[in-house]
C-alpha cells in the first residue's frame, strides 16, 4: 500500500478558520504552533498539522487529535502504537504526505535559480557533471531539482536526517526499466564509499525512487521499499495521481 496526498497551503483560509483548525490539532502539534510568534507562520503550521492528521486519520481508527507522535534519534516521526509508515514535506504553497505499510520518504521543493554552486559543493562529481551538461539554464535547474528532491526523499526514507552527507551516495538511473518514460524517473542508489554501508545497512538494495514535476515550478520525489518481485510500477505510477485534500474538508469533518 502506498498513497500520496497534497494540500495547497495558499488556499483562502481565514484567521478564524485557522483557530477552529487549531482545536483539531494533537497536543504535540499545538505545542509546536504555540512556540511561533509570527501569525502567518502559525496559520501555516496549523494547516500543515491538520493536513497530516487528516491523512493519517484515513488509516488509523482513533481520533486525530489524540495521536501521540514519537521520534527517532534524528527526528523522524511515527504515530505511537500504530504500524503505519508516513512522511511529509512542504515547500512554498504545497504540503505533500505519503502513507505506506512499509518505510517511505518524500520531498517536494520549489524551483529556484542560482543553485549550481550548491550542486558543486554538495553533490557527487557524476551528478554535478550531468547537471552542467544540460544545454540550457532551465534544464540545469530542473536537473538540480530532480537530484535534490531524490536525495532528500532517500535521506528521509532512511530517517537519519542531515547526518547523511548528500555526496556520500549517488542517485543512478536504471535504464533497463521499460516503463521509465511513462511512469517517471525510477532510480537506484550507489554508495561512494563502502564504509557508508554500515550506516545505511540493507537499505541500499531495498529501495526504489520516483520523481516527477508537480507543476511548472515544483518537483516531487518519493522513496519506498522495493518489493521482492522487483519494481512495483503500478504502485509508483499511482504517485503521479496525488490526491488533493482541501482545508474545508477538514474544517467540516
Secondary structure, 3 states (H helix, E strand, C coil): CEEEEEEECCCCCCHHHHHHHHCCCCHHHHHHHHCCCCHHHHHHHHHHHHHHHHHHHCCCCCCHHHCCEEECCCCCEEECCCCCEEEEEEECCEEEEEEECCCEEEEEEECCCCCHHHHHHHCCHHHHHHHHCCCCHHHHHHHHHHHHHHHHHHHHHHCCHHHCCHHHEEEEECCCCCCHHHHCCCEEEEECCHHHHHHHHHHHCCEEEEEEECCCCEEEEEEEECECCECCHHHHHHHHCCEECCHHHHHHC
